[in-house]
């Protein structure tokens, strides 16, 4: 199987009808795994039982340097839950999501029969991507911004859409501060390198991580990729790229939680995922620029610059129109299922 075949196998809607309940539940898990995760770590596990699907954190896939408090990990679980909930409705199931905070935390999705509803957000799931490239600089309409804001708002989570030049430059200043700290941190560079899949073969075999194609580079052998990464991943170059990409965007979305806890991090993930799916349905691209919320030394000043008060800025996302980029891969479903009991 080559890279294009692997992508086509993963990024698709269900083909034909599902033969039974067990197959339907596995399809829901597959849709959930099409959610984004930091460095494409796919930091989730799924337990399927009679009438429920649980999503649990896979702490073996933590990224402790860029995400020391596991904030992004729990955001990713929320993204997966939102995909699953959207897919469940299309399959004739309710897909109600509840977060259980005990222990490492668990998202419990309760499934009950309902009338199937195929929404534009569900249709967008296989087309959504984090697009790591320049956008075309065009503005969005008021109605498009309204739809994005509505999609990105949830329980205890709001989204701020910044489209004015001065506001975007203010965000960019903090993005650059965070980016400088990260690129100059040897531990950050080492952690990032471990999740880069430099060749197509490496990407297909792992089924996770950031492929060279996704990052806009040609696939090359790992030994060469590591050498080039270590030689070329430099503060000046990376800051110039980030500045160009942010300035090419129609705007920046900042997701903010009322309370800084795992339940709200999960909700922020659900809000972002709806935002991303709504953007995809509108032909709008998006990509994370999370540096100012990832760096603890930058985050308070960033929150103050936005006038957030007690709220925690969870995610920073640039959005606009642009071309599609190559897609990331996913691990097989059997690798993320820890128990299957369809009843």
N, C-alpha and C positions, 0 to 999 in steps of 0.2 A: 504494500500500500504506500503510495507516495503522499506528499503533504497535501495536495489539493484533494485527493480522495479522502484523506483523514478529516479534513475540514468539512467536506460535503456530508460525510457520515454523521458528524456531530451537530452541525448548525443547520437543522432542518426541523420542519414540523412532523408530527407523527404521520406515518405513511399508512393510509387506509384505516380501517377500524381496528380497535384493540380487541383481541378474541375473548378475554375474560378479565375479571377483577384484578388478578395478580399482574397481568400485563399492563392494565391501566395504571395501577399504583407505581409500577416501574417507570412508566412513561412520565408520570408526575415527578418522580425523582430526577429523571433525565432533564426535564425542563428546569428543575431547580438548579442543577449543576451548570446551566448556561449563564448563571449569575456571575458577576465579577468578584474577584478577591485580590487582596494585595499581592503583587508579584505573581498573580495567578497560582497561589499556593493551594487553592481548593481546600480550605481549612474546615471542612465539614464532614460529618458522618450522618447517615440516615438509618432510622429504625422504622420499619413498616409493620404495623399490627392491624388488628381488626378495626377498621373505621378511623385509624389515625396514622399520621406520619410524624415522627419526631426528627428534628434537626439538632444535632449536638456538635459542639466544637471539637475539632481534632487538634489538640494542643501540640502534637508532634510536628505540626506544620506552622508553628508560630514563627514570627519574624521579630525577635526580641529587640533588635537594634532600632528598626524604623517604627516598631509598634510595641513598645515596652509594656504598656498596660493592657494589651490585647484589644484595644478600642476598635481598630480596623477589622480584627478577626470577627468580633460580634456584629459589626456593621455588615460584613459579608454574609453572616448567617441570616440577617434581615433581608438582604438582597435575594438570597436563595428562597426564603419563605415567601417573598412577594411573587417571584416567578411561579412558585408552586401554587400559590393561591389563585393567581390569574389563570393558570393552566387548569386547575381543578374546576373552575366555573365553566370553562370551555368543554370539559369532560362531563358536565352535569353533576358537579359536587360543590358544596359550599366553600370548603377550604378556610375555615375560621382559624386564626393564628393567636396563640397565647404564649407568653414567655414565662417560664418557670425559673426563678432565680436560684433555686437550691443547688448547692455544689458548684459545678462548672457551668450550670445553666442549660436550659433546654427549651427549644421552641416546639410546641405541640400543635399540630394542625389537625383539627377535627373535621372529618369528611362526612357529609350527609347529602343525600340525593336532592337535586334541585333541577330546575329547567336549565339546559345548557345555554350558555351565553358566551359567544365568541366576540370578545372586545378587540378594539384596535391595539390595546396594550398587549394582549395575548398574541395577536398576529405579529407584533413587532419583536417578540422574544428571540427568534433565530437571526434577526437582522441587527440587533443591538450590539454595539461594540464600543470600547474605549478607544477613541481614534487619536493615536499619537502622531499627529501631523499638524501642519498649519491649516487654518480655516481661510475662507475667502474674504473675510472682513465685512460682509454684508450684514445689514441690520435685520432684526426680526420685527414682525408686526405686533401691534398691541394685543391682538387676539392670541397669537402664538405665545407671547409672554404670559398672558392670563392662564392659558392651558397648562403651561409649564409650572407656574406658581401653584395652581390648584393641585396638580399631580404631586408636587413635592412637599405638600403640607400634610402633617399627620397629628397624632395625639402627643402633644408635648414637644413637637418638632416643627419648626418653621423654616422657610427658605427665603433668603434675601437675593433678589435678582439685581445685579449691578450692570448697567449698560452705558452709563456716562463715562466719558474718557477719564476724568479725574478720579472717579471711583475705581475704575479698572486699574489705573496706575497706582493707586493706593494699595490695592490688593497685590499687584505685581511687586511692589517694594518689599512686602513681607514674604512673598513667594521667593524672591531672590535671596533674602536673608536666610530663610530656611534651607534653600538649595545650596547656598555657600557652605553652611554648616554640615550638611549631609555629604556633599562631594568631597569635602576636606577631611571627613572622618574615615579612617582606614577600616573600622569595623562595619560602617555602612557600606562601603565599597565591596568589602568581602562578602557581606550578606547578599547584596544585590547580585554579585557575580555567581553565587551558588544557584541562583534561580534563573539565570540566563541559559537558554538552550541555543547554542551557537549554530548547530547544524540541523537540517531537517530530520535526519535519522535520530539525533538526540531528542528532538522535540516529540517525535512520534513515539519513541520508546518510553519517555517519561510521561507524556500526556499532560504535563503541567508546566509551570514556569513561563518565562517570557522568551518566546522564540525570536531569533534574529529578525525574521520577517516582520513580526509585530512591532519591533522597535525601529523599523525602516531601514534595516541593514540586510545585505545579502547573506545567505547561509554559508558558513565556512566551518572547517574542522575546529574542534574545541581548543586544541593547543594554540591555533592561530587566533581564535576569537579571544581567548584569555589574554594573550600577549597584547592584542590591539586594544582591548578594553582597559587594561592597566596602563597602557601608554597614552591613550587618547581621552579617557574619561577625566576631564579636568574642569576646574571651576569656571574659567573664562568661557570655554566652549559651551558648557552646559547652561550657564547663565544666559548666554546669547541666544541659545535655542529656546529656552523657556520664555525669555522676553519676547522673542519673535512670535511664538505660538500664542501667548496670552494676548498680545496686541493684534493678532489676526482674528481674534474671536469677536462674536457679537456681544458677548457679555460673560459675566462670571456669576455663578450661583454659590452661595454659602449656606450650608445646612446647619441649623443651630438647635441644640437641645436645651429645654428648660432646666433639666436636671442631669447631672453628670454621673450616670450609672449605666449598667449593662442593658437594662430594659430600654432606656432611651437610645442607646447606641444601636440596638436592634431596630428600633422604630426609625432611626435616621437612615438605616440601610433600606428599609422598606420604602421610605419616602424618596430616597435617591433612585431606587430602582424604578418606581413609577415615573419619576421625572425622566429617567433615561429612556424608558419605553415610550413615553409620550413624545419625547424629542425625536426618537427614531420614527415613530408614526408620522411625524411632521416633516421628515427629511432633514432633521437637525442632528449634527454630531455633538459628542461631548467627550471630555477627557479630564481626569483628575489632575489638579495641581495642589496637592495636599501638604506641601512642605511647611506652610505656616501653622498647620494644626498638628503636624507630626513632631515638630521640634518644640519641646517644652519651654525652651528659652525664648521662643518667638511667639508662642500662642497667646500669652496674656496681652502683649502689646497689640497683636492682631485683633483680639477681641475688643480691646479698648478703642482701637482705631475705627472699628465698626459700630461702636457705641452699644455693645451687647449687654453690659451690666453683668448679671450673674449667669447668663447663658453660656454654654460651651459651644464654640465653633467645631463642628464635627467633620465636615467635608468641604472642600473647595473644588469647584468644577467649572471649567471653561466650556462654552458652548458656541456653536455657530455652524455655518454650512461649509462643507468640504468633501473631498473624495473619501471613499472607503479605503481602509487599510487591510492588509492580511490579518487573518484571524488566529486567535490562540486556540490551543487544543484542550481537551478534557480527558480525564482518566475514565476507564470503563466503569459502568454502573456497579458492577460486582465489587469493585475496589472501595466504594464508599458506603455500601450497604453492610451494616453490622448485624442485622437480624431481619428476617423476612417471615412474617406470619400473616398471610392475607386473610386467614379465618375461613 
